[in-house]
Amino acid sequence: MGNKEEIRLEQAKKIIQNELKKNVEINDDGTKPKMYDLRVGSSEKPEIAIEVTGAVNEEFTKTWNIGPAKGPLQFSSIQGDWVIEIAVETQIREFKQNIPQILKMLESQNRYLIRVDSSLQIH
């Protein structure tokens, strides 16, 4: 198995483990034709067999791993619950620094449902 293939399988493994909340293993025979790449359960009788067929978008994975994969953000200064959709190219560190002040400002103005078209820019 080549280095890129190993990285691809490791990324897929992490994503699937996070989603299923189950231990996922790389199948040692996954490089042979008609064999699955990842599994949940034993190699003799897997509970789930997974064939990885597509590459993971590296930018999406980076954003996911340092953002949403770590769970919801919680800020003591924010009163309400907010659902915020972020773009793949979001600069997570900058986002985390600025979002508390933005949400606090919106709450102070009693604005709780904000829909912004992705083509608009908010300054």
Summary of the structure (lengths in Angstrom):
residues: 123
radius of gyration: 19.7
end to end distance: 47.4
largest distance: 60.4
contacts: 240
relative contact order: 0.10
helix: 38%
strand: 9%
